[in-house]
Structures are given as structure tokens and as C-alpha cells.
Amino acid sequence: MGSASELPAERSYSKPFGILFLEYIKGAKLSHRSHRAIVLIVTFLAYTSYHATRKTTSIVKSALDPQSSDVGLKFPWRITYLSAPAESKRLSWVLGDGWAPFNGSDGTALLGELDVAFLAVYAFGMYFSGHLGDRLNLRIFLTVGMVGTGLFTSLFGVGYWAKIHSFYYFLVVQTIAGLFQSTGWPSVVAVVGNWFGKKKRGLIMGIWNAHTSVGNITGSLIASALLSYGWGWSFVVPGLLIAFIGMLVFLLLPVSPESVGADREEDEVDSPMKNEEEVTEPLLGSDTELKEKAVGFLEAWKIPGVAPFAFCLFFAKLVAYTFLYWLPYYISHTAIEGKYLSNETAGNLSTFFDVGGVLGGILAGHISDRLDARAITAATFMYCSIPALYFYRSYGHISLAMNVALMFICGMFVNGPYALITTAVSADLGTHHSLKGHSKALATVTAIIDGTGSVGAAIGPLLTGYISAKSWSAVFTMLMAAALVAGLLLTRLVVAEVAARISESRLQGGPQSGSQAAELDV
């Protein structure tokens, strides 16, 4: 473990107050394992709250632009049906006849524009957030992002009590909220990456990445439960929640082993490399002098594998975020067993997509670890999502059980590669062996990959807002085409990994030989 003089930059990161308090209570320094547990729990809660605030918009859409005759919001999970097609009714809610300007004939298009404004700024801000994240104290940076997200999410809801009906108010609030939201992902991935080496990274991050789906589910349930009290609460409560968790981040989150005086050598036990190449495997290397230098934006794009995975994620998130923002609306406007579900029931039912996403993320991470093949795993999941999407659209209306089962399968195959690429792949590439001389690349690489993906996330919901007015079948055709392109973009990396597996088999070498050959270095 280096002394204070050896790590001037890291020692400027004072220990979080919460860590000091826990050590005072314990009477001794926290162990490396304890710090890891805190990192996983705190970052899990942090990004769960990010997604909870992001999900509320899709639930509240039906209140802002009511297309349903159901006026009673029931306790979560109680199934309620409508007797006539939702498109043909426009009656009052307990909340009124929607909310101007979203309850007009162009309401759906306006809501789509809010989505694209949020996601466009989110994608744009992601690139800058990654750049800043590699240069600033991630604990402070993440706290500011979370409190800012909470503030502007709440301000959207304040429009309900302030009786604001200006589209531009909601547009500006959503835009600024998207900017603050962009601070989250590069920060949490960088922090987790700082504490975990490559061994079992796919599985660990696959389990950890369940926060995305847990956040979506939590946001759906909170927003649905509060709708009957006024749609403003569906924004204010998640906003207050993320601000509160942001304070926990400030008090507890250790951004790296060096920032709390932990020994990084303890972490290297998890590294699968125990030979002369070991120096390339630890997350930020073992040379403390390298920690001063952060990789440039253009240099990060040149890292082998970054561009293919970034563009693959563009199309993968196009599919995932179309479901995130439009699935409850689609369910409430699709006859299941000849009947239409209420808006709240549709919102609750849509959470099964995210439950499938949890399993998909864990499976993708575990399989990619076992095969040591990130690209093969991601491409296979994307190809499997194509028939899953087709069957959901074609047969999801037969029965409620069939709809839930097919929705679950779609979530597993759609969110599996999305989770893998944004976590384990980003961490792998952020510590690629070509980065000799540049150790601080994790947040930048994560931002490039997820930022590019977020551009697709903005385009998908926007196109859906217009295409769905004519045909939902056309929407699903778009999603299947996007999934196909996502898989094809990884073809070169898949071929490289297959070649590495064949070479490994022929040479009958140790597992490390295949690992080195297949490290996305094509």
C-alpha cells in the first residue's frame, strides 16, 4: 500500500464521513471485503433510484393523455378490465380529462418529444460526464447528479399543483433532468470497476446490474400507486427518494481502494492472470504514477472493441428504451382475451419485462465469464430477441398468462446484452491492455459506449410515438430490425473470439491463453 506522498491525487479524496463513523464504531479500519460490500450496495441503490425516476414518465403518460375509460386506480396487481377498446373512449379520470397540453389530438406526439428531449440531452451529457468523471471526485460528482435529478424530477410534478400547462416548462425541466441523469452511469461503473478485477466481473456486474430492472419496477409501482392522489406525487416522491440516496452516496461511497487507504494487492487475488501479463489485468494497473493521467476522448474511441460495442448498444438500447417508455401504453391499448386492461394494471404488468431483464443480465454475465466471450454472448442474445419480439406481438393477446410469459422472455433477451455491454464490457475495455500510460479510462469508455447507446434510446421512443399511431406491427418490425443490426455489428468480434477458442483448443493451452487472445484486440 502506497504512502501519502506516493498517492497525492488519491489522498486528496478524504474518507467519506460515513466510513469514518463506521470505523469509529468498530474501533478498527474496515476490511477490503467490507468496502466492496458498501460499494456494491450503495451504487446499486444509487442507480436503482436513477431508473425509478426515469420510469415514472411512462406510467404518468396515461394520466396526462388519457385514452381509457377506467377511473378507478386499484391496489397494485389487481387486474381490472375495460369493456370497450381504449382508443374509442375519452372519459374523465379521477385526475380530470388529462392535462393540457398533452390531452389534445397531438398529445402522444408531445409526450414523444419530451422523451426524445430527455434522452438526447442524456446521451449528449454522457460524453462530458465520462470525461469529467475520470478527472473529478466521483463521490461528489455522483452526489451532485443525484440531487439535481431529484430536484428537476420533482419540479415536473410541481406543475400539477402549480397548474402549469405550458409545454415548454415541462420540456425545459425534462431536458435539465436528462443532463443530471447523465452523471449516473459512468460514475457507478467506474467506482465498481475500481474495486473489482476481471475475474467473474461478468457475473458480479450481471447481478449488480439488476438495479436497472429493480429501478424500473420500483418506479412503476410507486408511480402507479400514487396516481390516484394526483400525478404530481408520481414525480415528487421518486425525486425526493433519489435526493435522499444521493446523500447516502456522499456519506458512504469509497470511490477506490486508494481513497480509503485499502491495499489494492488484496484485489489482485481475483485476477485470472498470474504470469508476466498480470500487469495488464488489474483494473487500473498497479503503477500508481499512471493514475494521474486520464485518457482522451478520441483516444478512448480507438481502443479495440469500443466502437463496435458502442454502435451495437445504439440499437440494443433503441429496443430496450422503446419498451421502457411505451410498454405500459402498448399493453393498455392491446386487447388481451378480447378485453383491455386498465392503465394502472398495464403499468404493473409491464414490470415482468424488467423481471426478465434481471435474469437476462445475470445469465449473460455468467455465460460470458464461462466462455470468456463477451461478443458471442451479446450477439447470441440479440439474435434470440428477434423471434421473442415476433411471438410477443403475434401471440401476446391470446391470454394474460401468455402475455406475461412472452414479455418475460423478451425482457431476458433484450436486457441481457444491454446489461452485459454497459457493465462488464465497458469495464473490460476501460482497462484494456492497450491503455499503457493511461490508467484513467473507465468513466470515459463507459460514457462513450452508453452515450452512443443513449442516442438510440432517444430515437426509439420518438419513432414509436409517430409509428404507433398507424401500426404497432410496424413498431415491432422496427425493433426486430434494430436487434438484427445490433447482432451483426459484433460479427468481427465474434469471429475473433471463435478463432481464439479454436486456437486455444488446438494448442490445448491453459485458460489464460484464450483469455489473452480474445481480449477484443482485433
WONORMO-V921065 format. One record per backbone hydrogen bond with DSSP energy under -0.5 kcal/mol. CO is the residue of the C=O (numbers start at 1). NH is the residue of the N-H. E is the energy in kcal/mol with one decimal. If there is no record, write none. Layout:
# WONORMO-V921065
{{CO	NH	E} {CO	NH	E}}
This chain:
# WONORMO-V921065
{{3	6	-0.5} {3	7	-1.1} {7	11	-2.6} {8	12	-0.8} {10	13	-1.9} {12	14	-1.2} {16	20	-2.1} {17	21	-2.3} {18	22	-2.3} {19	23	-2.4} {20	24	-2.0} {21	25	-2.5} {22	26	-2.4} {23	27	-2.3} {23	28	-0.9} {31	35	-2.2} {32	36	-2.1} {33	37	-2.2} {34	38	-2.3} {35	39	-2.5} {36	40	-2.6} {37	41	-2.4} {38	42	-2.8} {39	43	-2.3} {40	44	-1.8} {41	45	-2.4} {42	46	-2.3} {43	47	-2.4} {44	48	-1.9} {45	49	-2.0} {46	50	-1.5} {47	51	-2.1} {48	52	-2.0} {49	53	-1.9} {50	54	-1.5} {51	55	-1.9} {52	56	-0.9} {55	58	-0.9} {55	59	-1.0} {56	60	-2.4} {57	61	-1.2} {59	62	-0.7} {60	63	-1.3} {60	64	-2.2} {61	65	-2.7} {64	99	-2.5} {71	73	-0.6} {72	74	-0.7} {75	78	-2.0} {77	79	-0.7} {80	342	-2.0} {82	340	-1.3} {85	88	-1.1} {86	89	-1.3} {93	96	-1.1} {96	93	-1.8} {96	98	-1.5} {99	102	-2.1} {101	104	-0.8} {104	107	-1.7} {106	110	-2.2} {107	111	-2.3} {108	112	-2.0} {109	113	-1.9} {110	114	-1.8} {111	115	-1.9} {112	116	-2.3} {113	117	-2.2} {114	118	-2.4} {115	119	-2.6} {116	120	-2.5} {117	121	-2.0} {118	122	-2.1} {119	123	-2.6} {120	124	-2.5} {121	125	-3.2} {122	126	-1.5} {123	127	-1.0} {124	127	-0.6} {124	128	-0.9} {125	129	-2.7} {126	130	-2.3} {127	131	-1.6} {128	132	-2.6} {129	133	-2.9} {130	134	-1.4} {132	135	-1.8} {132	136	-1.6} {136	138	-0.7} {137	141	-2.5} {138	142	-2.6} {139	143	-1.9} {140	144	-2.5} {141	145	-1.9} {142	146	-2.3} {143	147	-2.5} {144	148	-2.4} {145	149	-2.1} {146	150	-2.4} {147	151	-2.3} {148	152	-2.2} {149	153	-2.2} {150	154	-2.0} {151	155	-1.9} {152	156	-1.2} {153	157	-1.3} {154	158	-2.0} {155	159	-0.8} {156	159	-0.8} {157	160	-2.0} {157	161	-0.6} {158	162	-2.6} {159	164	-2.3} {165	167	-0.6} {166	169	-0.7} {166	170	-1.3} {167	171	-2.2} {168	172	-2.4} {169	173	-2.4} {170	174	-2.4} {171	175	-2.1} {172	176	-2.4} {173	177	-2.2} {174	178	-2.2} {175	179	-1.5} {176	180	-2.1} {177	181	-2.4} {178	182	-1.2} {180	183	-1.5} {181	184	-1.6} {181	185	-0.5} {182	186	-0.5} {183	187	-0.8} {184	188	-2.5} {185	189	-2.2} {186	190	-1.8} {187	191	-2.3} {188	192	-2.4} {189	193	-2.7} {190	194	-1.8} {191	195	-0.8} {192	195	-0.9} {192	196	-1.0} {198	201	-2.3} {200	204	-2.8} {201	205	-2.8} {202	206	-1.7} {203	207	-2.4} {204	208	-2.7} {205	209	-2.5} {207	210	-1.6} {208	211	-1.7} {209	212	-1.8} {209	213	-0.5} {210	214	-3.1} {211	215	-2.6} {212	216	-2.0} {213	217	-2.7} {214	218	-2.8} {215	219	-2.9} {216	220	-2.3} {217	221	-2.6} {218	222	-2.7} {219	223	-2.5} {220	224	-2.5} {221	225	-2.3} {222	226	-1.7} {223	227	-0.8} {224	227	-0.6} {226	229	-1.5} {227	230	-1.6} {230	233	-1.5} {230	234	-0.5} {231	234	-0.7} {232	235	-1.5} {232	236	-2.4} {233	237	-2.0} {235	239	-1.9} {236	240	-2.6} {237	241	-2.2} {238	242	-2.3} {239	243	-1.6} {240	244	-2.1} {241	245	-2.3} {242	246	-2.0} {243	247	-1.3} {244	248	-1.4} {245	249	-2.2} {246	250	-1.9} {247	251	-1.9} {248	252	-2.2} {249	253	-2.1} {251	18	-3.0} {251	19	-0.7} {253	255	-0.6} {256	260	-0.6} {257	260	-1.1} {257	262	-3.1} {258	261	-1.1} {262	264	-0.6} {263	266	-1.1} {264	267	-1.0} {264	268	-1.0} {266	269	-0.6} {267	270	-1.6} {268	271	-1.5} {272	274	-0.6} {275	278	-2.0} {277	280	-2.4} {278	281	-1.8} {278	282	-1.1} {282	285	-0.8} {286	288	-0.9} {287	290	-1.4} {288	291	-1.2} {289	292	-1.2} {290	293	-1.4} {290	439	-1.0} {292	294	-0.5} {293	439	-0.7} {293	440	-1.7} {296	300	-2.1} {297	301	-1.4} {298	302	-1.0} {299	302	-0.6} {300	303	-1.2} {301	307	-0.5} {303	306	-2.1} {305	309	-1.8} {306	310	-2.4} {307	311	-2.5} {308	312	-2.1} {309	313	-2.3} {310	314	-1.3} {311	315	-1.2} {312	316	-2.2} {313	317	-3.0} {314	318	-1.1} {315	319	-1.5} {316	320	-2.4} {317	321	-2.9} {318	322	-1.0} {319	323	-1.6} {320	324	-2.0} {321	325	-2.2} {322	326	-1.9} {323	327	-2.0} {326	330	-2.7} {327	331	-2.7} {328	332	-2.1} {329	333	-0.8} {330	333	-0.6} {331	334	-1.4} {331	341	-0.5} {335	337	-0.6} {336	339	-1.4} {339	336	-3.4} {340	82	-3.4} {342	346	-2.4} {343	347	-2.0} {344	348	-2.3} {345	349	-2.8} {346	350	-1.9} {348	351	-1.3} {349	352	-1.8} {350	353	-1.3} {350	354	-0.7} {351	355	-2.0} {352	356	-2.1} {353	357	-1.4} {354	358	-1.7} {355	359	-1.5} {356	360	-2.6} {357	361	-2.5} {358	362	-1.9} {359	363	-2.8} {360	364	-2.7} {361	365	-2.1} {362	366	-2.6} {363	367	-3.0} {364	368	-2.2} {365	369	-1.7} {366	370	-2.4} {367	371	-2.6} {368	372	-1.2} {368	373	-1.2} {373	377	-1.6} {374	378	-2.6} {375	379	-2.8} {376	380	-2.3} {377	381	-2.1} {378	382	-2.1} {379	383	-2.4} {380	384	-2.2} {381	385	-1.5} {382	386	-0.7} {383	386	-0.9} {383	387	-0.7} {384	388	-1.3} {385	389	-2.5} {386	390	-2.0} {387	391	-2.7} {388	392	-2.0} {389	393	-2.1} {390	394	-2.3} {391	395	-2.9} {392	396	-1.5} {395	398	-1.4} {397	337	-2.7} {399	403	-2.3} {400	404	-2.4} {401	405	-2.5} {402	406	-2.6} {403	407	-2.3} {404	408	-2.4} {405	409	-2.0} {406	410	-2.4} {407	411	-2.5} {408	412	-2.0} {409	413	-2.2} {410	414	-2.7} {411	415	-2.2} {412	416	-1.2} {413	417	-0.7} {414	418	-0.9} {415	419	-2.8} {416	420	-2.3} {417	421	-2.8} {418	422	-1.9} {419	423	-0.9} {420	425	-2.3} {421	426	-1.0} {423	427	-2.5} {424	428	-2.7} {425	429	-2.7} {426	430	-2.0} {427	431	-0.6} {428	431	-1.1} {429	432	-1.3} {432	435	-2.1} {433	436	-0.7} {435	438	-3.0} {439	441	-1.5} {440	295	-1.9} {441	445	-3.1} {442	446	-2.5} {443	447	-2.3} {444	448	-2.3} {445	449	-2.4} {446	450	-2.8} {447	451	-2.5} {448	452	-2.1} {449	453	-1.9} {450	454	-2.0} {451	455	-1.0} {452	455	-0.6} {452	456	-1.1} {453	457	-1.8} {454	458	-1.5} {455	459	-1.9} {456	460	-2.5} {457	461	-0.9} {458	462	-1.2} {459	463	-2.7} {460	464	-2.3} {461	465	-1.9} {462	466	-0.9} {463	466	-0.6} {463	467	-3.3} {464	468	-2.5} {466	469	-0.5} {467	470	-1.7} {467	471	-2.7} {471	475	-1.0} {472	476	-2.1} {473	477	-1.9} {474	478	-2.1} {475	479	-2.1} {476	480	-2.4} {477	481	-2.2} {478	482	-2.2} {479	483	-2.1} {480	484	-1.9} {481	485	-2.3} {482	486	-2.3} {483	487	-1.9} {484	488	-2.3} {485	489	-2.1} {487	490	-1.2} {488	491	-1.9} {490	494	-2.7} {491	495	-2.7} {492	496	-1.9} {493	497	-2.3} {494	498	-2.6} {495	499	-2.6} {496	500	-2.1} {497	501	-2.1} {498	502	-2.4} {499	503	-2.6} {500	504	-2.5} {501	505	-2.2} {502	506	-2.3} {503	507	-2.4} {504	508	-1.4} {504	509	-1.1} {510	513	-1.2} {510	514	-0.9} {511	515	-1.6} {512	516	-2.3} {513	517	-2.0} {514	518	-1.8} {516	519	-1.2} {518	520	-1.8} {520	522	-1.3}}
